[in-house]
């Protein structure tokens, strides 16, 4: 959730769905997307090491949606920012190729993190003599059916637990040129088509399947693309100089929904049935198909962040701020967080799920996030001319 939807004086760097390339980082940079993206990255890391104390402080404990929804919304905003004004007649093919190259990068990163995850859990099983580790996070089918499992993993037909975000992003990015084309025709048309796909996927359970079992993807790209498309439309609206309406009624409704969601989650009101026989995608809390309560929650939070000046002022941090660094290097930071989270899960497993050990590890991991982002900044500065460094 981030407030880039209003007009501001400073230009923003073009950034892709998982962060900008070094060539796209200008000297004057609106840092708000970076700040909120960094917060999401840190919360994703914390949530991916379940069973430690810091997990209880992340956003998933205070509302229907969590850091994943926020991150996809921010990614849609970033994609609109990076590619929206470039996807014009005469440049569409070049822009589409650039987008698809980015999607392939995410695919390669997904395969790499999956292989490293296998190595971490297999190494833990060997070193600690805990063969039951290979029964965790959906690894067992790969062990039992290795030949089929390798093919399935490469073809995205088998996903390990906590290694399912990048694959979803890659599929959504493949569809981004089509989204931008529809948006150039009409924002309403893009939202209508995207919303219809989201609704159809939820009602008819249309979702990529896993080859080795009877399951399916944990994050359904046919559902999550709708949130991504909403981000694109909002950012392109800002490009056109049209800010979001700041009507007190809208602010009140968004605030009331956020508070209701907070009370619902903290009060564990899950036994209340308000489905009225409607499809689960409209009334449930399913993450795979991005049910309406989750979708509305992240949109309400995003709207409040966009229209409340205090949030905008707070998140406009200097370019050299540690949070900005993390958000600016989001793909390598995300990869680091995934690897550290897998190590943390093994540590918790072999220590009997001791939350103290887990908390210490996660705190150290957060520190490594900041250190790695600083290193990436330093590494990038080595390749810049002295004049750019001085600026």
Number of C-alpha atoms within 10 A of each C-alpha: 27 25 24 25 23 19 14 11 6 10 13 21 23 20 23 24 29 27 25 20 15 15 10 14 14 13 13 13 17 22 26 26 26 28 26 23 31 26 20 25 24 25 22 23 28 28 23 21 26 19 20 21 16 18 22 14 12 18 18 17 14 19 23 25 24 21 23 18 23 25 25 27 30 30 25 29 31 29 28 32 25 24 24 25 13 16 19 14 7 9 11 16 13 12 18 21 13 14 23 19 15 18 26 17 14 23 21 16 19 25 19 13 20 22 14 15 24 19 13 19 24 20 17 21 17 12 10 12 11 15 14 13 22 19 13 14 17 15 20 16 17 22 16 11 11 12 10 16 21 16 14 17 20 15 14 20 19 27 29 21 16 19 20 18 20 23 24 22 24 25 19 24 27 18 17 25 22 13 26 27 16 18 19 16 11 13 20 12 14 23 20 14 15 23 19 14 18 24 23 15 20 24 15 10 16 18 19 17 17 18 19 18 11 7 12 19 21 21 21 27 27 25 28 26 27 27 27 29 29 23 26 31 23 22 26 24 17 19 17 9 13 14 17 14 12 13 9 9 9 14 17 12 12 20 17 13 18 22 15 15 20 19 14 16 16 12 10 10 11 10 6 8 10 9 12 7 8 11 14 16 26 19 17 19 18 16 21 19 29 30 24 19 20 24 22 18 25 25 22 21 19 21 22 22 19 22 21 13 12 10 15 17 11 10 20 17 18 16 18 11 13 18 24 27 26 30 27 29 23 23 22 18 26 24 18 17 24 23 18 25 24 25 18 24 23 23 18 22 18 15 13 9 16 14 17 14 17 26 21 14 21 26 13 12 20 17 11 16 26 20 15 18 22 18 13 17 17 11 11 13 14 10 11 13 9 10 7 11 12 7 7
